[in-house]
Amino acid sequence: EVQLQASGGGLVQPGGSLTLSCATAGFTFDDYAIAWFRQAPGKEREGVSCIVNSVGSTIYTDSVRGRFTITSDSAKKMIYLQMNNLKPEDTGVYYCKTTYGGRDFWGQGTQVTVSS
């Protein structure tokens, strides 16, 4: 069974940092891409970053490029999102997701709040 579990969210002041983690299970980690999405109150869910484990490439949405870094640990089957210089507009619920066998699998989400 494919499972993803996001953690690491919290309350942080503008300019601060957080690292999110996504634990995965149930699929061949190195063969799949895993992405971070976020959903702010009243807005649609948007893609933030993605790592393609099979080739080691990364993708970022424009609003976070240069501030966020996505990494993976193959031995632990974990994905991380290091978020620096956080802004109030980064507030939202962050989810990790993979597509396996033609289906999307989502973690349960972790809340990130950037506020003074």
Beta strands, then each sheet from edge to edge (+ up, - down):
strand 1: 3-7
strand 2: 10-12
strand 3: 18-25
strand 4: 33-39
strand 5: 46-52
strand 6: 57-60
strand 7: 68-73
strand 8: 78-83
strand 9: 92-100
strand 10: 103-106
strand 11: 110-114
sheet 1: 1+ 3- 8+ 7-
sheet 2: 2+ 11+ 9- 4+ 5- 6+
sheet 3: 2+ 11+ 9- 10+
end
